[in-house]
């Protein structure tokens, strides 16, 4: 016959466990981390452009004349090279002309001027068209404020 168990050994054996097993939580967190690392780059959409710095210093003078694409308040596009008079164009003509200039002279600066009342989407559309034409960098043209030094 087995020896009777003492009350002290009975208590130690039936004692509830007070520790929390965190291993499953760590596994779940690692899975979530991997999911977010994979999906985060897919959520980013946009036009790759290099925006001017906040100091808004004028661009250095170059030998080549800049291509200017203007968007008026109604969303119409205008194209000009250098100091030439802007000419109203549609998106296909804009794409063709800018692509031809960039192929001939790859370092030609391209600037976009947008009316302050034009919807932001129209300016972005112009930038997308310029990117499709092969322009690596697009500058945004602004006017100096009246109270600027």
Protein Blocks (a to p, Z undefined) as FASTA:
>chain_A
ZZdddfklmmmmmpccfbdcfklmmmmmmmmmmmmmmmmmmmpgcdddddddfklpacdd
dfbdcddddddfkopacddehjbccddddfklmmmmmmmmmmmmmmlccdddddfkbcfk
lmmmmmmmmmmnopabdcddddddfkbZZ
